[in-house]
Amino acid sequence: MSADIVQIQSGDDTLLCAFLGPMNAERCNQVQDDLVKAIEESGLPVVFDMKEVQFAASSFLRIVLTVNKKVGREKFKVVNVDPNVKKVFKMSGIWDALKLGD
């Protein structure tokens, strides 16, 4: 998995996935399989930290939906979302459907 796209840190009670830079289709395709595998193997609740992301393509929404399905809504959180990225989540209906936040 490319560390310049996502950095994964395993804590005692969560798996933190910090995304770096724009999450366009190409970058999402580079990390999706390895990311989902790491999440499945950890068995921990997952936090997606979006602090460094100013753009998210529909490919990233697919990753969010996949992870949510694997770990369950109660064990999945998305934090530090840029207002423009949050708009994409809200327009797609994912933000409210998955109860990702305010």
N, C-alpha and C positions, 0 to 999 in steps of 0.2 A: 504494500500500500504506500502511496506517495505521501511522505510527511510534510510536503509543502502544500498539500490540499487539506489533509485532516490529521490532527494529532490526537491520539487516544491515550487517556490516562485511567488506569484502574485504581479505584480507591477501595476502602473497606465496604462501602455501601452503594457506590454508583460507578458507572463507566462514563467518563466525561469524554465527549467527542467534540473537539474544538476545530471548527472549519475555518480555513484561511483563504481569503480572496473570493472571487466570483465563483459561484457554483453553476457553471454553464454545463451543457450536455456532455461535452468532451471530458471535463473534469469529473463529473458525476460518474460517467462510465468507467473512468480509471479506478475509482475507489469503491463502487457499490458492492461488488461481490466480496472483496476482502473485509469491508466494513461490516456487512451483514454477518459474515462468518465470525468475526471477532466478537460481535454483540451476542450472537447465539452461544458461543463458547464461554463467554463470561458469566452468563446467567444472572447478571446484575441489572438493576434499573438503569436506564440510559438517559443522559442529559446531552442534548445537542447545544453547544455554545456557538451562537451565530455572531459574536461580537465583531469579527473581522470580515463579515459577508455583507456586501452591498447589493448583490444581485443573486437571484435564485431562479433557475429555469424550471420548467415543468419536470425535468429529469430529477431535480432535487426533491420535488414534491413526491415523486414516486418512491424515493429513498425513505422519506418521512413516513409514508403510508406503509411501506414494507416493514420498517422497524416497529412501527406502532402495532402492526398485526403480529409480529414475532413476540414482543415483550408485553403487550397489553397497554391500554391507555393509562392505567393507574401507575405504570412503571416507566413512563416516557414523558420527558419534558423538553421543551425548546425554550432557551433563554437568550437574553441580549439580542433581540431581533431588531434590525434596522427598520425604521418606519416604511421604507419602500418595499422591503422584503415582506414585512407583515401584510402589506396591501395585497401582494401576490397570494399569500396564504388565505387571507380573508376573501378575496375575489373567487378563489377556487372552492371556498366553503370548508376547507380543511381546518382552518383555525378554530372555528366554532364546533365543527363535527368532532374533532379530537380534544376539544377543551384545552387548547394549548396555552391559554392565558387571557389577559384583558383585551 
